[in-house]
Amino acid sequence: MATLDELLHAAVQGVGGVERPGQVEMAHAVEDAIATDEHLLVQAGTGTGKSLAYLIPAVMHARQTGKPAVVATATLALQAQIVDRDMPRLAEAIAPLFGRRPTYGLVKGRRNYLCAHKLEGGFPDDEEGLFDVGEVDRAASRLGQEVVRLREWADQTQSGDRDELVPGVSERAWRQVSVSAHECLGSKCPMIADCFVERSREAAKECDVIVTNHSFMAIDSFEGRQMLPEHDVLIVDEAHELVDRVTSTITDEITASMVAAAAKRAGRLAESTEAVDDASVFLQGVLDELPEGRLNGIPDALSLALARVRDTARQVQSELKPERGVEPDGARKVAQAAVDEIFENSSRILEQRELDVVWVNRDPRRGSVLRVAPMSVAMALRDKVFGDRTVIMTSATLELGGTFDAVAGTMGLRGEGAPSWRGLDVGSPFDYPQQAIAYVAQHLPAPGRDGLSPQTLDEIEALVRAAGGRTLGLFSSMRAAREATEAMRDRFDGDIGFLCQGEDQITTLVRQFARDPATCLFGTLTLWQGVDVPGSACQLVIIDRIPFPRPDDPLSSARAQAIGRMGGNGFMAVSATHAALRLAQGAGRLIRRADDRGVVAFLDSRMMTARYAGFLQRSLPPFWPTTDRERVLAALRRLDETAAPPVTVHEPALRGVAGAVAGTTMGRVGEDATEHPRPVASDPPPAESARTAVTGGHAWTAEADEELRDGVELGLGLDELAESLELPAEVVAARLKGLGLEASAESGELSVGPTGGLSVGTDGALR
């Protein structure tokens, strides 16, 4: 088999990139870590090409051992980048050297997929009669229309993956067609052969690389459900997010409405649900009397209320058990899942485990919520994630203060009994001082608690006008993001478009933002990392304030107090570190490639005046710093006037069984590819996998392929075919390559090429 350097070189050429010294160094470090079974933490700045640097060693390992490598990301955006862009092009590029096309799969949690059994009426609807209402009167409500659209889409999709549905639907509508892991009937489901989840996981077993998310990986590791195939290499991208994502995964909650809903679900199947209902009323009264925030110990009244929930739920659990030899139906499984949840969560809080933090939160929609989460997941990560496999952690922000120790400590990699690991910083290829300005609006008042000040809104308006749109606004709260969005919509009156997080799925909003330069996208936490909009569509990033955790955040305050009791500086170790990571991630949204230019504007004067300002500044990329407002506005105007057209946006496509883009050519299992192309003599053997190569980001059908073949006989040229199919020429050219067709510029005809590839003639025409 080819060497790492040969495969990496081919892959970089295949994606149209340039080899970076940091990328090569990282790839060899990953290869060495896998070979020596030593964990690796790699800081790789934006533009390094870290995806290829770990994917090439991953597919080499899979080829050598027969086991897949698992890649876990924090954001859907990076998952989509790997599955829809990086792996398809990598697979195509290295196939001649590798001997076959490497294969890959996408695995997510059950809630992300349609449930075939629920679609057929196997589960009770969350909204009574909703499907009937939607079918009879499509205009009755937005919800009814969404559900009808979901059912129509269910007849077309091969993957059942929610991310394929664009535009998206509300969470309320999605619940009508999906189930949780606890509600699923599993192997007893009468429609298991048609289950989107089971088909995707079965297909993933044959893949070289499996892509998933941090939370799914954590559930697989901690709960032992074996949802991922056996593997001995785990690559965690966006690793700076791992601790928070894992903490969220193992955070539990209970509300009075959850208890009442569980009683309602079990009402027709058990006789003791009235007692559960009474327990919900009692719990409601107790929770409403408690102050919002962290609880230092469980008050007697709350202990009594939780014990009543636990004990009444236990009685209903006994009644819900089906008779011996009788399999539970959908309604019983849903009831069991709801009752099990309130039993387990109330029991956990009553246990008062050593590291658990318990707090009360007032939710505008749900009322009083009682939550419990571990103060630290370090030991859990050490035991369950790092214990029996080689783990590669990578991110643009892993090193703080010149060392990996802080991040490593939160992951359980420090202290007695910690596994061996290595830290590596491969730098960034960008010339940050020449490419970007870091502007601090020092003249603005310090942020307060009463929303955005008039001066801050004026500053946002001036910056956006100078930039001509092209602005990603990162706010510390959804309240601030919405306030800024509405204010700017009023002030610009349609001259510039403003999108706000929550108005559609994040991926859809980001694509809209990237397509139109005269558009701004405002939002909060989700946009601070993972958003990748290179080129002229994003030339200004606005950060409204330093993103400290809230002073009353129960987990942050508990961690800070614990560090303080041990003699450390809780503020710097927890709050300032949290803010530094967020700022580095947010500022990193601006420069995504070597020709990007722009401004990051900090609207918080404390970035210059506070005692911790130096620590925060050192966490940022080394942009050129200034507080000169007029110079910044002039720079933004020049950038707007000279901006190139936006970078072409990669559009979503229909997916096959394992998450591959449908109708593509890398290989197929069952229905993953709508058309298997005729092989050409020089093609490497197809992979025996459900993963397939993407073709220009477009979901090709058998009918479209027939049109292309008809073009061979009709003598149509590339431009004529593109016009006929109403697709960009480069997309048609990519599909021609996959089908082994070649365009002849001299004759304007298409013919079957002996190499199955495209060539460029002396006149520059595609052949």
ZAMARGU-4260 file (C-alpha; in steps of 0.2 Angstrom, whole numbers, plus 5000, padded with zeros to 4 digits):
<rodrens>
0) 5000/5000/5000 | 5006/5018/4997 | 5014/5028/5011 | 5006/5041/5022 | 5015/5055/5012
5) 5009/5048/4995 | 4991/5046/5001 | 4991/5063/5009 | 4998/5072/4994 | 4985/5063/4982
10) 4971/5068/4994 | 4977/5087/4995 | 4978/5087/4976 | 4961/5079/4975 | 4952/5092/4985
15) 4961/5106/4976 | 4971/5111/4991 | 4990/5115/4996 | 5000/5104/5007 | 5004/5113/5023
20) 5019/5109/5035 | 5007/5108/5049 | 4996/5096/5040 | 5010/5084/5036 | 5017/5085/5054
25) 5000/5082/5061 | 4996/5067/5050 | 5013/5059/5055 | 5009/5062/5073 | 4992/5054/5071
30) 5000/5039/5063 | 5013/5037/5077 | 5000/5039/5090 | 4989/5025/5082 | 5005/5014/5080
35) 5011/5017/5098 | 4994/5017/5106 | 4997/5034/5114 | 4984/5047/5116 | 4987/5063/5106
40) 4981/5081/5108 | 4984/5092/5093 | 4981/5110/5091 | 4979/5114/5073 | 4974/5132/5067
45) 4961/5135/5054 | 4967/5132/5037 | 4979/5118/5042 | 4969/5105/5034 | 4967/5095/5050
50) 4953/5084/5043 | 4964/5076/5030 | 4978/5075/5042 | 4968/5063/5053 | 4957/5055/5039
55) 4972/5048/5029 | 4979/5039/5045 | 4962/5033/5049 | 4958/5024/5033 | 4976/5017/5033
60) 4972/5010/5050 | 4955/5003/5045 | 4963/4995/5029 | 4977/4987/5040 | 4966/4980/5054
65) 4949/4978/5047 | 4941/4989/5060 | 4934/5006/5057 | 4940/5022/5065 | 4927/5033/5073
70) 4927/5052/5071 | 4916/5062/5083 | 4912/5080/5080 | 4903/5093/5091 | 4894/5102/5077
75) 4882/5096/5062 | 4892/5108/5051 | 4908/5099/5053 | 4899/5082/5051 | 4892/5088/5035
80) 4909/5094/5029 | 4917/5077/5032 | 4903/5067/5025 | 4898/5078/5010 | 4915/5086/5005
85) 4931/5079/5013 | 4928/5060/5013 | 4920/5059/4995 | 4935/5069/4987 | 4948/5060/4998
90) 4941/5043/4993 | 4941/5048/4974 | 4958/5055/4975 | 4967/5041/4984 | 4958/5026/4977
95) 4971/5022/4963 | 4985/5022/4977 | 4974/5014/4990 | 4968/5000/4979 | 4950/5004/4982
100) 4939/5018/4987 | 4939/5021/5006 | 4922/5020/5013 | 4913/5030/5027 | 4897/5031/5036
105) 4887/5043/5046 | 4879/5038/5063 | 4867/5048/5074 | 4855/5046/5088 | 4838/5039/5085
110) 4829/5055/5087 | 4838/5061/5071 | 4829/5049/5060 | 4811/5045/5055 | 4803/5030/5064
115) 4795/5019/5051 | 4784/5010/5064 | 4778/5027/5070 | 4774/5033/5053 | 4763/5017/5051
120) 4753/5021/5067 | 4763/5010/5078 | 4765/5023/5092 | 4752/5035/5099 | 4753/5052/5092
125) 4760/5066/5103 | 4746/5078/5096 | 4730/5069/5096 | 4722/5068/5078 | 4736/5078/5071
130) 4739/5068/5055 | 4720/5067/5052 | 4719/5086/5053 | 4734/5089/5042 | 4728/5077/5029
135) 4710/5084/5028 | 4715/5103/5029 | 4733/5106/5024 | 4730/5125/5028 | 4723/5122/5045
140) 4739/5126/5054 | 4758/5127/5051 | 4760/5112/5062 | 4748/5102/5051 | 4757/5107/5035
145) 4773/5102/5043 | 4767/5085/5047 | 4760/5082/5030 | 4776/5088/5022 | 4785/5075/5033
150) 4775/5061/5028 | 4777/5066/5009 | 4796/5067/5012 | 4796/5050/5021 | 4790/5042/5005
155) 4805/5049/4996 | 4820/5048/5008 | 4832/5034/5009 | 4841/5039/5024 | 4827/5046/5035
160) 4839/5059/5042 | 4832/5075/5048 | 4846/5085/5041 | 4841/5080/5024 | 4824/5089/5025
165) 4826/5108/5019 | 4818/5119/5025 | 4817/5110/5042 | 4802/5108/5053 | 4798/5112/5071
170) 4803/5100/5085 | 4784/5098/5089 | 4781/5091/5071 | 4797/5081/5071 | 4791/5072/5087
175) 4776/5065/5077 | 4788/5054/5066 | 4802/5050/5078 | 4805/5040/5094 | 4818/5041/5108
180) 4830/5026/5111 | 4820/5022/5126 | 4803/5022/5117 | 4810/5011/5103 | 4804/4993/5102
185) 4822/4987/5096 | 4823/4970/5089 | 4805/4967/5093 | 4799/4980/5081 | 4788/4973/5067
190) 4796/4985/5055 | 4814/4983/5060 | 4818/4978/5042 | 4813/4995/5036 | 4821/5005/5051
195) 4832/5019/5045 | 4842/5018/5061 | 4846/5000/5060 | 4850/5001/5042 | 4862/5015/5044
200) 4871/5006/5058 | 4872/4990/5049 | 4879/4998/5034 | 4892/5008/5045 | 4899/4991/5051
205) 4907/4989/5034 | 4915/5007/5033 | 4932/5012/5036 | 4927/5029/5044 | 4912/5032/5054
210) 4907/5049/5058 | 4896/5053/5073 | 4894/5067/5086 | 4901/5069/5104 | 4885/5065/5113
215) 4882/5049/5103 | 4900/5043/5106 | 4898/5047/5125 | 4881/5038/5126 | 4889/5023/5117
220) 4904/5024/5129 | 4895/5027/5145 | 4880/5016/5143 | 4887/5001/5134 | 4873/5000/5121
225) 4886/4996/5108 | 4878/5008/5095 | 4895/5010/5086 | 4904/4995/5079 | 4919/4988/5088
230) 4934/5000/5085 | 4951/5004/5093 | 4954/5022/5086 | 4943/5037/5091 | 4946/5054/5083
235) 4938/5069/5092 | 4937/5085/5082 | 4932/5101/5090 | 4939/5093/5106 | 4938/5109/5116
240) 4919/5106/5116 | 4920/5088/5122 | 4918/5091/5141 | 4903/5102/5139 | 4895/5090/5127
245) 4898/5075/5138 | 4892/5085/5153 | 4876/5089/5144 | 4873/5071/5139 | 4873/5065/5157
250) 4863/5079/5164 | 4846/5074/5170 | 4831/5084/5174 | 4813/5083/5181 | 4798/5094/5181
255) 4780/5092/5187 | 4774/5092/5169 | 4786/5077/5165 | 4778/5068/5180 | 4760/5072/5174
260) 4764/5067/5156 | 4771/5050/5162 | 4755/5047/5172 | 4745/5052/5157 | 4754/5040/5145
265) 4753/5026/5157 | 4734/5030/5161 | 4726/5017/5150 | 4739/5003/5155 | 4741/5005/5174
270) 4729/5008/5189 | 4741/5017/5200 | 4743/5033/5189 | 4732/5044/5200 | 4746/5043/5213
275) 4759/5049/5201 | 4747/5063/5196 | 4746/5068/5214 | 4765/5067/5216 | 4767/5079/5201
280) 4755/5092/5210 | 4765/5090/5226 | 4782/5092/5216 | 4775/5107/5207 | 4771/5116/5223
285) 4788/5112/5231 | 4798/5118/5216 | 4789/5134/5214 | 4794/5139/5232 | 4812/5136/5229
290) 4823/5150/5224 | 4831/5149/5207 | 4849/5143/5207 | 4860/5129/5215 | 4854/5119/5229
295) 4867/5116/5243 | 4859/5100/5249 | 4841/5093/5246 | 4828/5103/5257 | 4816/5091/5267
300) 4801/5096/5257 | 4810/5093/5240 | 4816/5076/5247 | 4799/5071/5252 | 4792/5076/5235
305) 4805/5067/5225 | 4803/5051/5235 | 4784/5052/5232 | 4788/5053/5213 | 4800/5039/5214
310) 4789/5027/5224 | 4774/5030/5214 | 4783/5028/5198 | 4790/5011/5204 | 4773/5005/5207
315) 4768/5010/5189 | 4783/5002/5182 | 4778/4985/5190 | 4761/4987/5182 | 4768/4991/5165
320) 4778/4975/5163 | 4770/4965/5150 | 4764/4947/5154 | 4777/4933/5151 | 4779/4930/5133
325) 4770/4945/5127 | 4780/4958/5118 | 4776/4977/5122 | 4767/4987/5109 | 4772/5005/5105
330) 4760/5013/5117 | 4767/5003/5131 | 4785/5006/5127 | 4781/5025/5126 | 4773/5024/5143
335) 4787/5013/5150 | 4800/5026/5144 | 4791/5041/5152 | 4789/5032/5169 | 4807/5025/5169
340) 4814/5043/5166 | 4805/5051/5181 | 4810/5036/5192 | 4828/5036/5187 | 4830/5055/5188
345) 4821/5057/5205 | 4831/5043/5212 | 4848/5050/5206 | 4844/5067/5214 | 4839/5059/5230
350) 4856/5049/5230 | 4866/5066/5232 | 4881/5058/5223 | 4897/5066/5228 | 4901/5076/5212
355) 4883/5080/5207 | 4877/5098/5207 | 4858/5101/5208 | 4849/5117/5204 | 4832/5125/5200
360) 4829/5134/5184 | 4814/5144/5178 | 4810/5140/5160 | 4798/5152/5152 | 4789/5138/5144
365) 4791/5124/5156 | 4791/5132/5172 | 4801/5126/5187 | 4815/5113/5181 | 4825/5103/5193
370) 4842/5098/5185 | 4857/5088/5191 | 4874/5086/5182 | 4891/5081/5187 | 4903/5095/5192
375) 4917/5085/5183 | 4917/5072/5170 | 4936/5070/5170 | 4936/5053/5178 | 4922/5047/5168
380) 4931/5052/5152 | 4947/5043/5158 | 4938/5027/5161 | 4925/5026/5147 | 4933/5036/5133
385) 4952/5034/5135 | 4952/5017/5143 | 4952/5004/5129 | 4956/5013/5112 | 4968/5026/5105
390) 4961/5044/5106 | 4966/5058/5095 | 4959/5075/5101 | 4961/5090/5089 | 4954/5108/5089
395) 4960/5125/5084 | 4959/5130/5103 | 4967/5117/5115 | 4981/5126/5122 | 4979/5139/5135
400) 4993/5150/5142 | 5006/5140/5131 | 5001/5123/5138 | 4989/5109/5136 | 4988/5105/5155
405) 4971/5115/5158 | 4962/5106/5144 | 4970/5089/5148 | 4965/5090/5166 | 4946/5092/5162
410) 4948/5076/5152 | 4955/5066/5165 | 4973/5065/5157 | 4982/5072/5172 | 4985/5066/5190
415) 4988/5049/5197 | 4984/5035/5186 | 4982/5046/5170 | 4986/5037/5154 | 5001/5043/5144
420) 4998/5057/5131 | 5007/5069/5120 | 5003/5087/5116 | 5007/5095/5099 | 5004/5113/5092
425) 5006/5113/5073 | 5002/5131/5071 | 4992/5140/5057 | 4997/5144/5039 | 4988/5161/5039
430) 4996/5178/5040 | 4984/5184/5053 | 4991/5202/5056 | 4990/5205/5037 | 4973/5197/5035
435) 4962/5204/5049 | 4960/5218/5061 | 4954/5215/5079 | 4944/5231/5084 | 4939/5235/5102
440) 4925/5248/5103 | 4933/5256/5118 | 4922/5271/5118 | 4906/5261/5121 | 4899/5259/5139
445) 4903/5242/5148 | 4889/5230/5144 | 4875/5230/5157 | 4860/5218/5161 | 4847/5228/5153
450) 4850/5222/5135 | 4860/5231/5121 | 4863/5250/5124 | 4858/5262/5111 | 4876/5266/5108
455) 4880/5248/5105 | 4865/5247/5092 | 4872/5262/5084 | 4889/5254/5083 | 4882/5238/5075
460) 4873/5248/5062 | 4888/5258/5057 | 4899/5243/5056 | 4886/5233/5046 | 4883/5248/5034
465) 4902/5250/5031 | 4903/5231/5027 | 4888/5231/5016 | 4881/5217/5026 | 4893/5202/5026
470) 4892/5201/5045 | 4891/5187/5057 | 4885/5193/5074 | 4889/5183/5089 | 4879/5187/5105
475) 4880/5182/5123 | 4862/5177/5123 | 4847/5174/5112 | 4839/5189/5119 | 4853/5200/5113
480) 4853/5192/5096 | 4835/5194/5093 | 4835/5212/5100 | 4849/5216/5088 | 4840/5208/5073
485) 4824/5217/5076 | 4833/5234/5078 | 4843/5232/5062 | 4828/5226/5052 | 4820/5242/5057
490) 4835/5253/5053 | 4839/5245/5036 | 4821/5243/5030 | 4826/5228/5018 | 4842/5236/5011
495) 4851/5222/5020 | 4844/5206/5025 | 4845/5200/5043 | 4844/5181/5049 | 4842/5176/5067
500) 4846/5159/5075 | 4830/5150/5078 | 4821/5156/5063 | 4826/5140/5054 | 4839/5126/5056
505) 4856/5132/5058 | 4863/5124/5042 | 4849/5132/5032 | 4853/5149/5039 | 4871/5148/5037
510) 4869/5143/5018 | 4857/5158/5016 | 4870/5169/5024 | 4884/5162/5013 | 4875/5164/4997
515) 4870/5183/4999 | 4884/5196/5003 | 4870/5208/5008 | 4865/5197/5022 | 4869/5196/5041
520) 4867/5182/5052 | 4865/5184/5071 | 4864/5171/5084 | 4872/5164/5100 | 4882/5149/5106
525) 4879/5137/5091 | 4886/5150/5079 | 4902/5153/5090 | 4910/5137/5083 | 4908/5126/5068
530) 4902/5139/5056 | 4913/5139/5040 | 4909/5153/5028 | 4925/5157/5018 | 4926/5171/5006
535) 4918/5188/5004 | 4901/5183/5012 | 4909/5185/5029 | 4920/5200/5031 | 4915/5206/5048
540) 4912/5196/5064 | 4904/5206/5079 | 4905/5200/5097 | 4894/5209/5108 | 4902/5205/5125
545) 4915/5194/5133 | 4906/5177/5134 | 4909/5173/5153 | 4897/5160/5160 | 4883/5168/5170
550) 4888/5172/5188 | 4874/5161/5194 | 4878/5147/5182 | 4877/5132/5195 | 4891/5121/5187
555) 4903/5135/5184 | 4901/5142/5201 | 4902/5125/5209 | 4918/5122/5199 | 4926/5139/5204
560) 4922/5136/5222 | 4930/5119/5222 | 4946/5126/5214 | 4945/5140/5227 | 4944/5128/5242
565) 4960/5120/5235 | 4969/5136/5235 | 4967/5140/5216 | 4960/5155/5207 | 4942/5150/5203
570) 4938/5165/5192 | 4953/5162/5180 | 4952/5143/5180 | 4934/5143/5176 | 4926/5159/5170
575) 4941/5167/5161 | 4946/5151/5153 | 4928/5148/5147 | 4928/5165/5140 | 4945/5163/5132
580) 4940/5147/5123 | 4924/5155/5116 | 4932/5171/5110 | 4946/5161/5101 | 4932/5151/5093
585) 4921/5166/5089 | 4936/5176/5081 | 4941/5161/5071 | 4925/5162/5061 | 4933/5176/5051
590) 4948/5170/5043 | 4944/5153/5035 | 4957/5153/5020 | 4973/5162/5014 | 4964/5176/5004
595) 4951/5180/5017 | 4951/5198/5024 | 4940/5206/5037 | 4937/5213/5055 | 4933/5206/5071
600) 4924/5219/5082 | 4923/5217/5100 | 4909/5229/5108 | 4915/5226/5126 | 4927/5239/5132
605) 4933/5227/5145 | 4944/5218/5132 | 4956/5233/5134 | 4953/5239/5152 | 4950/5224/5163
610) 4964/5215/5173 | 4961/5199/5164 | 4961/5208/5147 | 4979/5202/5142 | 4975/5184/5146
615) 4959/5185/5134 | 4969/5194/5120 | 4983/5181/5120 | 4970/5168/5117 | 4965/5176/5101
620) 4973/5174/5084 | 4987/5187/5082 | 4976/5199/5072 | 4981/5218/5070 | 4974/5227/5085
625) 4966/5244/5085 | 4953/5255/5094 | 4952/5267/5079 | 4934/5267/5074 | 4936/5277/5058
630) 4950/5267/5052 | 4940/5251/5054 | 4925/5258/5045 | 4936/5264/5031 | 4944/5247/5030
635) 4927/5238/5029 | 4921/5250/5015 | 4936/5246/5005 | 4933/5227/5007 | 4915/5229/5002
640) 4920/5239/4986 | 4933/5226/4981 | 4925/5210/4987 | 4925/5195/4975 | 4908/5186/4972
645) 4904/5174/4987 | 4911/5156/4987 | 4899/5144/4979 | 4888/5136/4993 | 4888/5117/4995
650) 4869/5112/4994 | 4862/5098/5004 | 4857/5082/4994 | 4847/5067/4997 | 4856/5053/5007
655) 4856/5035/5005 | 4855/5021/5019 | 4872/5025/5028 | 4871/5044/5025 | 4880/5045/5008
660) 4873/5057/4995 | 4861/5047/4985 | 4865/5042/4967 | 4884/5042/4968 | 4897/5030/4963
665) 4908/5024/4977 | 4899/5008/4980 | 4882/5003/4987 | 4873/4991/4998 | 4854/4989/4995
670) 4847/5005/4989 | 4861/5017/4994 | 4865/5021/4975 | 4851/5024/4963 | 4862/5019/4949
675) 4878/5009/4949 | 4890/5015/4935 | 4898/5005/4922 | 4916/5001/4927 | 4930/5006/4917
680) 4946/4996/4915 | 4957/5008/4925 | 4945/5010/4940 | 4950/5002/4956 | 4938/4989/4963
685) 4922/4996/4971 | 4921/4996/4990 | 4909/4984/4998 | 4901/4997/5008 | 4885/5008/5008
690) 4896/5024/5008 | 4897/5032/4991 | 4907/5047/4983 | 4898/5063/4981 | 4896/5070/4964
695) 4896/5089/4964 | 4885/5090/4979 | 4870/5085/4968 | 4859/5070/4971 | 4859/5061/4954
700) 4845/5050/4949 | 4845/5035/4937 | 4834/5046/4925 | 4847/5060/4925 | 4861/5048/4921
705) 4851/5041/4906 | 4849/5059/4900 | 4868/5060/4901 | 4870/5044/4891 | 4858/5050/4878
710) 4869/5065/4876 | 4883/5054/4870 | 4872/5048/4855 | 4865/5065/4852 | 4882/5074/4852
715) 4878/5087/4865 | 4892/5097/4872 | 4895/5100/4891 | 4887/5117/4891 | 4872/5110/4882
720) 4870/5096/4894 | 4872/5108/4909 | 4858/5119/4901 | 4847/5104/4898 | 4848/5098/4916
725) 4848/5115/4923 | 4864/5112/4933 | 4881/5120/4934 | 4893/5114/4921 | 4906/5108/4934
730) 4892/5097/4942 | 4888/5089/4926 | 4907/5087/4922 | 4909/5078/4939 | 4895/5066/4935
735) 4902/5063/4918 | 4919/5058/4926 | 4910/5045/4937 | 4901/5038/4923 | 4916/5036/4912
740) 4910/5049/4899 | 4922/5061/4890 | 4918/5078/4882 | 4927/5082/4866 | 4930/5100/4863
745) 4934/5099/4845 | 4919/5090/4839 | 4907/5095/4853 | 4903/5077/4856 | 4903/5066/4871
750) 4910/5049/4871 | 4915/5035/4883 | 4933/5039/4888 | 4945/5025/4890 | 4951/5032/4907
755) 4935/5037/4914 | 4942/5054/4917 | 4940/5072/4911 | 4955/5081/4903 | 4958/5099/4898
760) 4962/5103/4880 | 4974/5116/4874 | 4960/5128/4872 | 4955/5126/4890 | 4940/5116/4887
765) 4935/5102/4898 | 4937/5085/4890
</rodrens>
